[in-house]
Amino acid sequence: MEKRIILGTMILTLSAAGIGFGFHEYNRRNSSLLDVRPSFHVASDQLFAAFERDEMTANIRFLGKIVQVNGSLRGIELDHTGRLTVIIGSGPSNIRCSMDSGYHAVPVDWSPGHPVAVKGLVTGFNRDDSGLIGSDIELSRCVPGDTDRLE
């Protein structure tokens, strides 16, 4: 009888701990990249050159890493859910930076054609093999970067 009570108590304790951990993980949020030091500081044209030259090597070097990209602001898009996408680049190819969910507006001094710095997680490269619409480098969870590093 005593063994059953001990076993039942252990099962209840472990079940409660598992439920608590699961609830915590389910409600966990990504931390902001504002205070995270980027692995690389790179100009937009240099990042494109790396992916165009050798996509596999560039994926190994940049994919999944925090990168600060400096370049000319091409535009800002707002989707139907209110999420901002900052577009950096000057030709048909762009760097598309999906801003962190905490950002509903970009800094006031950001306007098309001006230099900007954006820090984000490199999530992919979409190559345009047709040559008609341009390739895109995708960054997510982006935040304004360190403007002291603008070139």
C-alpha positions in Angstrom: 0.0 0.0 0.0 2.8 2.4 0.9 4.6 1.7 -2.4 1.4 2.7 -4.3 1.2 6.0 -2.5 4.8 6.8 -3.2 4.5 5.8 -6.9 1.3 7.8 -7.3 2.9 10.9 -5.7 5.9 10.6 -8.0 3.6 10.2 -11.1 1.6 13.2 -10.1 4.7 15.3 -9.4 6.3 14.4 -12.7 3.0 15.0 -14.6 2.6 18.5 -13.0 6.2 19.4 -13.8 5.8 18.2 -17.4 2.6 20.2 -17.8 4.3 23.3 -16.3 7.3 23.0 -18.6 5.0 22.4 -21.7 2.9 25.5 -20.8 6.1 27.6 -20.4 7.5 26.5 -23.7 4.2 27.0 -25.5 4.1 30.6 -24.3 7.8 31.4 -24.8 8.6 34.4 -27.1 11.7 35.1 -29.1 14.0 37.6 -27.5 14.6 40.9 -29.3 17.8 41.2 -31.4 18.3 44.8 -30.2 21.0 43.7 -27.6 22.4 40.8 -29.7 25.8 41.3 -31.3 25.7 40.4 -35.0 28.0 37.7 -36.3 28.7 39.8 -39.4 28.6 43.5 -40.4 28.2 43.5 -44.2 27.1 45.9 -47.0 24.1 44.7 -49.0 26.1 44.5 -52.2 28.8 42.3 -50.5 26.1 40.0 -49.1 24.5 39.6 -52.6 27.9 39.0 -54.2 28.6 36.2 -51.7 25.3 34.4 -52.5 25.6 34.9 -56.2 29.2 33.7 -56.4 28.7 30.5 -54.3 25.3 29.9 -52.7 26.4 26.8 -50.8 29.4 28.5 -49.1 27.3 31.6 -48.4 24.6 29.4 -46.8 27.2 27.8 -44.5 28.6 31.2 -43.6 25.4 33.3 -43.1 22.3 31.1 -42.9 20.9 31.0 -39.4 23.3 33.8 -38.2 22.5 37.3 -37.0 23.8 39.8 -39.6 23.8 43.6 -39.7 23.2 44.7 -43.3 24.0 48.3 -44.4 22.6 49.6 -47.6 20.2 51.9 -49.4 16.6 51.8 -48.4 14.5 50.9 -51.4 11.1 50.8 -49.7 8.9 49.7 -46.8 5.9 47.3 -47.1 3.1 46.8 -44.7 1.1 43.5 -45.0 -2.5 42.9 -44.1 -1.6 41.8 -40.5 0.4 45.0 -39.9 3.9 43.5 -40.2 6.6 45.6 -41.7 9.1 44.5 -44.3 12.0 46.8 -45.0 13.5 46.4 -48.5 17.2 47.2 -49.0 18.8 47.3 -52.4 19.2 49.3 -55.6 18.8 46.8 -58.5 16.3 44.1 -59.3 17.6 42.0 -56.3 16.7 43.0 -52.8 17.3 42.1 -49.2 13.8 41.7 -47.6 13.9 42.3 -43.8 10.8 41.2 -42.0 10.8 43.4 -38.9 10.3 42.0 -35.4 6.7 41.9 -34.3 7.4 44.7 -31.8 8.0 47.2 -34.6 4.9 48.8 -36.1 6.8 51.8 -37.5 10.3 52.4 -38.7 12.5 55.2 -37.5 11.3 58.6 -38.8 14.6 59.4 -40.6 14.3 56.3 -42.9 13.2 57.3 -46.4 13.8 55.7 -49.8 17.4 56.2 -51.1 18.9 56.9 -47.7 21.5 54.6 -46.0 20.1 52.3 -43.3 21.4 49.5 -41.1 19.2 46.5 -40.2 20.1 43.6 -38.0 18.3 40.3 -38.5 18.5 36.5 -38.8 19.4 35.3 -42.3 16.7 32.8 -43.2 17.2 32.2 -46.9 18.1 33.1 -50.5 15.6 33.0 -53.3 17.5 32.9 -56.6 15.8 34.1 -59.7 17.1 31.8 -62.4 15.0 33.5 -65.1 16.8 36.9 -64.6 13.5 38.8 -64.9 12.5 39.7 -61.3 15.7 39.5 -59.3 16.9 37.4 -56.4 16.0 38.0 -52.7 17.9 37.4 -49.5 15.4 37.0 -46.6 16.0 38.2 -43.0 13.6 37.8 -40.2 13.1 39.2 -36.6 14.8 42.4 -37.9 15.5 45.5 -35.8 17.2 48.8 -36.6 21.0 48.3 -36.7 23.9 50.3 -35.3 24.0 53.5 -37.4 27.6 54.2 -36.3 28.6 51.4 -38.7 27.0 52.8 -41.8 29.4 53.0 -44.7 
